[in-house]
Amino acid sequence: MPNDAQIKLDGKEISYPIITGSEGEKAIDLRKLRADTGYIAYDQGYGNTGSCESAITYLDGDNGILRHRGYPIEQLAEQSDFVETAYLIIYGELPNQKQRLSIGRLLRQNAAIDTQMLRIFEGFPREAPPMGMLTSIVSSMAAYYPHLATNNFEKDLANFDLTAAMAISKIRTIVAGIYRYRHGLPFNYPKDIPFCDNFLHLMFSEPYQEYALIPEVTRALNLILLLHADHEQNCSTSTVRMVGSSGANLFTSLAAGICALSGPLHGGANSAVMQMLQSIHDEGDDGTRFIAAAKSGAKGNRLMGFGHAVYRNYDPRARIIGHACDVVLNKLGKTDPLLDIAKRLEHSALNDEYFLARKLYPNVDFYSGIIMRALGIPTELFTTMFAIGRSPGWIANWKEVASNPKGRIYRPRQVYVGPVKRDYVLIGKRT
């Protein structure tokens, strides 16, 4: 295997190093390309560009592999929980008993938000988009906790454990607060109970009736958050790294990631799946007509929740969450016609040559919405749930940027295709 790559440009041959990752991925190090040649590498959307070296998550889309810090997602989903997996992603190793107790305590102690922050909620109309509210409120944390958000990496890293725990815990509390506010309900205060149980309490307890915890429901919520905890250099994670590379503090960088997640091509996919299933049901279809129309290319019949920008195989998270969906619905004694439609669509995707040839396998968004719906979480809050789950991955990636002494601000180049130089024309002489 060569140690470098040869590039021929303008009659010159130039060598560039080959970087090999721990799982065998290979990249050509082109950091000096522009300085050496005057050329840049054009890669629209960075789909074939490695923007960083990271030790957090390994994703092999061709073979359906997802590992966090080396641990397969299947093992974490079966044996771990969200908080433990968050610790693994952020700190690089599974916590020992003392560390697990410490992170749990930090999360419980920092679950409440400043009472003045409640005024931010009240400044929004009741029907305000939840992701817009979440972005604004998380961004405000840099103002409410300036001693933890100094925009100085050395100072911010000195308080990293506290800041990271505050971010994860308070984002959860804020999402629950958004739900309560939008429905005209009084805010609940956090309790000294585990992370997911606390979220269900914050969402659904009433002054006259505490939310009755169900172990299977807590497990399902844990699973949803765990399966979203990190996913390599996706749009929102790359955004967190880019903003962080400027020296921005963790809270500001997280708010930027939430902005990126709010787009329908990223965090809105699970909501789109539910809208598709509901539309099929409303039309009196069991999915058969919809599949036929989708295969024919009919407009308005795009199959949501299938295929992935990276996976060219079955999304490993989809297998896990599909099974959990059955367990939760059975435990809650709920039948859901949308689940029946979903299963028919899945069966077609896994057995129909049309879908197999195009590698349109179900992804994690396909089932997560059905579970959240069963838990009583409204569709408009689905993407905010994604944000709670993804916060450990964002935090870990920010930490990699902030801890890199050789880091530099992210600054992509472009190929300019606008007008060439021209002279200014006074307004009276313009045609």
N, C-alpha and C positions, 0 to 999 in steps of 0.2 A: 504494500500500500504506500503510495507516495506521501512524502511529508509536506509537500506544497503543491499548489496548482499553478499552471502556466497560463497566462493571458496574453494574447497577441493583439496589440493596438498600434496603429500608425507605424507599422514596420518594426515595432519593438516588442520583445518578449519579457514579461515581468512576472516574478514569482510571488505568490501570496500563500501564507501558512494555512494549513488545514487544521481545524479544531475538531477534536473528537470528544463527544460527551460520554458520560459514564455508562449510558445504555447503547452506545455505538452510533448515535446520530453524528453526522458529519457536516461541517460548515466551512466555507472559505472565508477567511478573515480579510475583509475588504476595507478595513478602517483607513488604510493609506491609499486607496484607489484614486481618490480625487487629487490628493497631493502629488501622487506619482504621475498621473496621466491627464488630469483635467476632466475625466469622465466621472459620472456617478452611476450607481446601479439603480435602474428604474424597476420598481416592484409595486404596482398600484395596490393599496390596501395592506401592504406589508405581508401578504400571504406567503411569501417565500423568503422572508427576511428574519434573521435572528437578531432581536434588538438587545439581548442581554444573555448572560449566563446565570442560571438560577438552579438552586438545589432543592426547590420546594416540591414541584409536581412533575411527574413524567407521564406523558400522554402519547400513546401510539394508536392513532385513529384507524390505521389499516387493519390492525389486529384486535381492536376493541379493548385496549389496556389502559387503565388509569391507576396510578400509584401516587400516594402522598408520602414523601420522604422515604420511598422504597416499599411502603406497605400497600398491598393491593386493596382497592376500594371494596372488594367483596369481603375481605377479612375485617376491615374497619366497620363496614355496615353490619356485619353479623355480631361482632364482639365488642365494639367500642360505642361511644356516644358522641354527641356533638361537641361537648366541652373538652373531652379528652382529645378528640381529633383536632379541634381548634388549637389546643396546646401543642400537639405534634407538628402541625403545619407552621405555627409561629416560631417555635423554639427548636424544632429539628428532631426531637426525640419524644417518645411516649413518656408521660410523667410517672414518677414513682408515687407512692402513696402520699408522701408529704407534699410533693408538688401538686398533686391532684387536689388535695384538701386546700392548699394555698390559693390556687386559681379559682376554685369554687367559692372560697370566702371573698376573694377580691370582686368576683362578679356579683355576689349578693350584696356586698357593702356599697357597691357603686351602681346599683340598679336605678335608684331614684334620680330624677332630673331636677335641676334648680327650679324652685317654684315660680320664679320670674319667667322661666321659659314657657310656662303655660300661656302667657300673654301672646306668645308667637302663634300658638294654635288659634287663639281667639281672633287673630288678625286675618285669618283665612275665611273665605265663605265655606259653608258646610259642604258644598259639592266640589271643593277644590281637589284636583288630582292628587292622590296620596303620594306619588313619587315626587311631585313638586313640593309638597309639604315636607317630606322627609329630607330632600336635598337642602332646603332652607334651614330646617331646624338643626340638622347635623352640622351644617356650615357654621351656625351660630355658636357651636360648642367651642370654637377657637376664640370667641369673644368672652364666653362665660368662664373658660378655664385657661386664661392666657399664660399662666405659669407652666402649663403643660404643652403649649402651642407657641413656642418662641420663634419658630422659623430658623432655629439654629440646631443643626443636627446633633452636636455634642451635648447640648443642654436637653434637647428633646429625648435623646436616647438614654440619658441618665434617669429619666422618669418613665421609660418605655413600658415597664410592667404595669404600672398604674394606668397609663394612658390607653394601652391596648385593652385592658379589662374594662375601663370606662366606656370605650367606644363600642365594644361588643354588647355590653350589658345595657347601655343607654339607647343604642339603636333599637334593640328589642322593645324597650319601654316606650320609646317614641312611636314605634309602629302601632303598639297597642293603644297609645294615646290618640293616634290619628283615627283609629277605628271608633273609639269611644266618642271623640269629638264629632266625627261625621254623622254618627247616629244619635247625637244629642244626649249622650249618657254621661254620668259623672266619671271623672278619672279615678282609677284605682291606684293605690299605693303598693309598691312591691312588698313581698313577704320574704322571710328567711327560709326559702325552699329552693329546690333545684331549678336550674335554668329554664327548662321547657315547661315544668309545672308552673313556674312563676309567670311565664308568658300567657299560659291558658287562664290563670287567675286574673292577670292584668286585662285580658281581653273580655272575659265572660262572667266574672263574679259581679254580683249585684249587692247593694246595701242590705237587701232583705234575704239574699241567698248566695252562699259561697259556691263557686264552681266545683262540681263533684269530679275529682280527678279519676281517670280511667287509665290503668297502666298501658293498655294497648294503644290508646290515643297518644299518650306521652311518648311511647316508643315510636309511633308513626311520625310525630312531629320531629323527634330527634333525628329520625332517618332522613326526612326531607331536608333539614338543615345540614346534616352531615354530607349528604350527596351533592350539595351545592357549595361546599366549603372552599373549594379552589378548583380551577380548571385551566391551569397553565396561562399563557399570555393572550387571553381573550380581550375583547374591546375594553371592558371596564377595568380589568387588571392592568392592561397596558396604559390606560389613562391615569390610574393611580401612580404608576411608576413614572410616567412622564411629568405629572404635576409635582410629584415628590422630588424628581431630579432637579427642580429649580430651587430646592431648599425648603419647599413648603412643608408645614407641619402635618401631622397625621390626620387631624380632623378635617383640614381643608382638602387634603388629598382624597380622603374617603368621600367627601361631598362630591368631588369631581367624578369619582367612580360611580356614585349613585346616579349622577347626571347621565353618564354613558349607559348605565344599565337600563335607564328609563325608555330607551329607544325600542320600538317594536321588533327590530331585527335582533335584539339581544335579550333583554329581560322580559319582554312582553309575550314571549312565545307560549308560555303556559296559559295565559289568558286567552290567546288566540285559539288554542286547542279547545277550551271550554266553549267559546263562542261558536266554533265549527260544530262541535257535538250538539250544542243546543239548537243550532240552525237545522241540522239534519233531523233531530227529533221533532222540531216544530213543523217540519214539512211532512211528517208522517212516514219518514223513511227509516229503515233499520240499518242504513249504511250501504246497502247494495246499490241503489241508484247513484248515490254520491260517488262510490268507487268507480262505477262505470263512466260517470261524467268526468271524473278526475283523469282517468286513463285516456279519455278522448281529447283532453286538453281544453275542456269547456271553461270559459272564464267564470270566476266566482266559485270554482270547485277545487281550490288549492288544498292539498292535504297537509294540514298543520300537525306538528309534532312528529314528523317523519323526516329522516335524513338529518345531516349535521354538517356544519362547515368543516369539521375536522375528522369525525368518524366516517370511515368507509366500511364499517362493520356494525354489528348490533352494539348500541351504546350500553356498556356494562351496567350503568346506573339504572337503565330502564328495566332490566331483568329483575333487579332487586326491588325496585319500587312497585313494579307490577304485582309481585307476590304480596307485598305489604298492603296494597290496595284491597285485595280480597279479604285479608285478615281484618282490616279495620272495618270494612262494611259489614262483614259477618258479625263482628263483636258489637257494633252499634245497632245491629238488626235493621240495617238500611238496605233497601234495594234501590238501585239507581239506573234508570233506563239509559242514561248516558254511558254507564259502564258497559252495558250490553252492546251498545253501538261501538264503543272503543274496542271491545274484544273482537268484534267482527272485522273492524278495520285492521287490527293487529294481525288477525289470522290471515287476512288477504295479503298483507304486506310480507308475511313470512312464508307464504306459499304460492303467491302469484308471480309468474315469471316477469311481468311488467315491473313490479317493485323490486324483485331480486336483481334484475339486470341493471337497475338504476341505483341499487344499494340504498333503497328508501326504507331503512329499518326504523322502528319506533325509538325515540330518544327520551331523555328523562322528563321533558316537559309533557309528554303524552299522558302520563299517569299522575304526576304530582298535583295537577289541578283537581282531579277527581278526589284525591285524598283530602286536600285542603277544603274542598267544598263539603265533604262529609264531616269535617271538623268544625264547620260553621264559619269558615273564613271566606268572606265575599270575594268575588272575582277581581274587583278593583284593587284588592290588597295583595294579590298574588305576587306582583313584582317586588313589593316591599318585603315580603317573606323571603324572596330570593336574596334581597340585600342583607337581611339578618344572617342568612346562611353563608353568603360570600364574604362577609366582613373579615373572618380570619385570614383568608387568602389575600385579600387586599392589604391587611396589616402586615402579613409576612413579606409581601413583595415590597411594601414601603420600607420595611426594616432592611431588606437586602440593599435597596438603593441608599438609604441613610448610612448604612454601616460600611459602604464601599469607599475606602480612602482614595481610590483612583477613579471614582465615578465622575461623570460629566453631565451637564444638562442635555436632555434629549432635544435634538434639533435636526429633524429630517430635512433633506434637500428636495428640490422640485425640478421638473423640466418645464421651463417657462414657454408658453405657447401663445402669449398675448401679442399686441401690436409692437412693432419695433419703434425706435425713437422717432418722435414727431414733435413739431413746435406748437406752442400754445397759440390759439387764435382768439382774438378779442370777440366778445359775445356779439357785437354788431356785425361782424364779418363772417359769422358762422351761417352755413346754409341750413 
